[in-house]
Amino acid sequence: MESKKQGLIILAILFCAVALYLAIRVSTEGDEGRIRRVIYAGVLAVEKGDALRCISFVSTSYADPYGNDKASLFKVIMQVFRDFKSFKIDIKKIRIETEEAGGQAEISFKCYFKKPGQDQFYYDTGRLKVSLRKEEGRWRVNSMEYQGAKELESLFSQGVA
């Protein structure tokens, strides 16, 4: 009985130490780290096919070179998830620059995906230029420009229609 109690105390101490470490890490993390977390959370949302989670990272004032706002971008995301399945994204390089209330990120990636009803994987080696801004203490995507496969790029410009 006594060893069980000691085990629980040790487990509680370990849990508190990990929680304290994570709290300190998050509170001392700089803007570049926070932007990096947003990017990787977005990647996970895409890989899961979660359109609502994807759009949660987008600013209400979103506007891109293709003429999309947040609502039309959501339609684009939904169309991508209808036209393509089984996403796996490998980020090759991220370059981030931050300012007081804004930031820029260039993301080079390789995205693997399938077309519905096919077993063959396709891939796109692309790049995103992302503009971010702080809103309510969180970094959100304010604009995005995609460079990669023409088939996928055309989906962005169709979002306006």
N, C-alpha and C positions, 0 to 999 in steps of 0.2 A: 504494500500500500504506500509506504514511504517513498519507494523508488518511482512509483507512478506520479506522485505529487512533485517530486524533483524534476521529472521529465516534463511535466506541464509547465513548471516554472521556467525551465530552460527554453522551452518552446515559446513561451510568452515573451521572454527576454529577446530571443532571436527575432520574433515578429516585430517587437517595438524597435529594435535596432534597424531592421530593414525599412520600416515605415519612416523612421527618423531620417535615414539616409536618403530615401526618395523625396521626402518633403524638403530637405536641404538642397538636394540636386535641382528640383523643379524651381524652387524659389531663387536660386542663384544662377539659373540658366539664362543665357543672354538671348537676344532677339534672333540671332542666327540659329541657335539650337531650337527655339520655338518654331521658327519657320520650317526647319528640317523635320520636326515632329509632325507638322501639318502636312507636309509633302508625303511622308511615309504613311500617315493615317489615310490620306487620299488614295495612295496606292493600294492599301488594304481594302478600302471601300470598293475600288474598281475590281480588284481580284474577287471580291465576294459578290459583285454585281449589284451593289446596294446604291441605287440612284439617289435615294433620300439622304444617305450619309455623304455621298459625293457633293451634293448641292449644299449641304450644311457648311462646307468650307468656302462657299462663294459669297462675296459681298452683295448687299442689296443694290449697290450702285455699279454692279458689274457691267462692263461694256468692252467688247473686243473688236479687232479690226474687221471681223466678218459681219458686224452689225448685230450681234447677239446681246441680249440683256440676260438677267438671271433666269427669267421664265423661258426664253427660247433656248438657253443653254441646257436647261433641264430637259427640254424636248430632245435636244441633240443627244444627251446622255442616255435617255430612254431608248432612242433609235439605235445607238451603238449597242446597248445591251440586248436589243431585239435581233440585230444583224450579226452579232458576234458573241461567242460564248467562251468559257474556260480561260479567262485571262490570267496570265502570269507576267509580271513586270519585273525586269531586272534593271535597276538604276545603275548606270555606268559612271555618271559624274554629276555632281551638283555644285554650282557656283552661286553663292548668295552674297548680295550686297544689301546692307540695311541703312536706313536713315531714321530720323526721329519717329515719324508716323508711317513710313512706307518702306518697301523693300522690293528687290528684284531677285529672281532666281532663274537660272538657266539649267535645265535638267536634260541630260542625255540619257536615253533609255533604249531598251529592247523589249518589245511587248510581244508575247506569244498569245495566240488566240485561235479558236476554231470557228468555222461557220456552222450554223445549225444544220444538223443532219449529216455532217461530215466528221470523219475521224482524223483527218489530216490537220496538223497544226500549221498555221501561218505565222509569220512574224513581221514586225515593223521596227526598223531602227529609226527612231525619231528624236525630236528635240522639242521641248516646250520652253517658251519664254513667258515667264509668269510675273505679273506685277501684283504685289500684295499691299494691304494696308491694315492698320490696327483699327478694329471696331469693337467697342465694349471690352477692351483688354485682350482681345483674341486676334490673331492674324487671319485674314481672309483674302481669297483671291479676288482681285479687282479687275484683272484683264489677263488674257491668255492667248498666246499665238503658237500654233502647232506647225511644225515642219516635219514632214515624213511622207508616208504613202499617200498618193493622190486620192485613193479611194476613201481613206479616212478623213483627209483634209476636206474633201467635198462635203462630208457630213456637217462640218461646222458652218459652211456657207449655206447649206440647205436649211439650217435651223431658223433662219429669218423668215423663210417662206411660209 
